[in-house]
Amino acid sequence: MFGNPVPPYILSDPYTMGEFPTWARKGDVIVAAAPKAGTTWMLYCSHQIRMKGRDYNFTDVNIETPWPDLVHRPGQTWKDIKSLLNTTVLPDGSRLKDHWDNPSHPFRIFKSHYHPYKRNGKPYQVLPVREFPNIKFIGIVRNGLDVLASFCTFFYNHRPDFRKMWGGFPMAFKSNEECMNFLLPDGPLDYIFFGYAKDWWEIRNLPNVLLLHYSDMSKDLVGGVKKMAKFLEVDLKPDELDRVVEKCSFKYMKAHSDQFNYVLWSNEPPLPSTAMCGTIHCPDNPEGTVVYKGKSGRGKATFSEELIAKWEAAEKAEFDDPALMDWVKNGGSFQ
């Protein structure tokens, strides 16, 4: 179906064993969430925890908590991105490095969607989680139907000029069934849900891993923030916890949605300056933001009974561990 890797703008080069220690360092946090499972939410929450909820000029998620795997235009390499992370001057005159590598921050935060490293594994199994125990990794899983419901509109929320730049990817799906087939086993992106859940479940109890569930975070944001803060070794006083929880809420993030457009800080006109529509870049789609409603259960309200049955049959076939199956669908504690 596709002649090149999908997505075409994500590279695994930063995480090879020889390359990773040249830019990552002790204490770094990598939010390696499953796509459409709360990636931006966890990035922003991690940032708010490190700031203890204090006011901060948060410019954009890809400036303050960058995505090393993402190349901004065709032909760009990780070598280019690595250099530009340290040399780019933003339009406001500030240095990009002073945002993501701010010396006042207790730790740096990066984004990824990759899976834990496996010897002779798949191209997406590259994160050296076991090999670098002094770096923290946060994973998050979401109910599969809810992932799918979010995913089906997500592609449409990318700027048309961004899609054009990448040869029409990501495309807008013509139907829910077409979208589902993309993520079902043997689909082009089957690994982003099924593979992700299985790979991270295997290492859920490593001390440098925090594996969360979207449903748990939605039901109990206070408890979720406390769990994250403990893992990140940040002591939050009651007033600080209140501020963090407020800023991690979907109400707050929705009100600041143009901070989450994924600025492509190395691009200059006429190349697109952001990946996402946001509220200003797509007149036909003024709600094209990565921040939606943050509610669980969206999937069952989106798909027909026939498609739900098709998806649940795939889950039953893929998840042979009953504990994993139950946790992926519902969240809760695990052993």
Buried (B, 14 or more C-beta within 10 A) or exposed (E): EEEEEBBBBBBBBBBEEEBBEEBBEEBBBBBBBBBBBBBBBBBBBBBBBBBBBEEBEBBBBBBBBBBBBBBBBEEBEBEBBBEBBEEBEBEEEBEBBEBBBEEEBEBBBBBBBBBBBBEEEEEBBBBBBEEBEEBBBBBBBBBBBBBBBBBBBBBBBBBBBBBEBBEEBBEBBEEBBEBBBBBBEEBBBBBBBBBBBBBBBEBBEBEBBBBBBBBBBBEEBEEBBBBBBEBBEBEBEEEBBBBBBEBBBBEBBBEEBBBBBBBBBBBEEEBBBBBBBBBEBBEEBEEBBBBBEBEBEBBEEBBEEEBBEBBEEBBEEBBEEEEBBEBBBEBEEEE
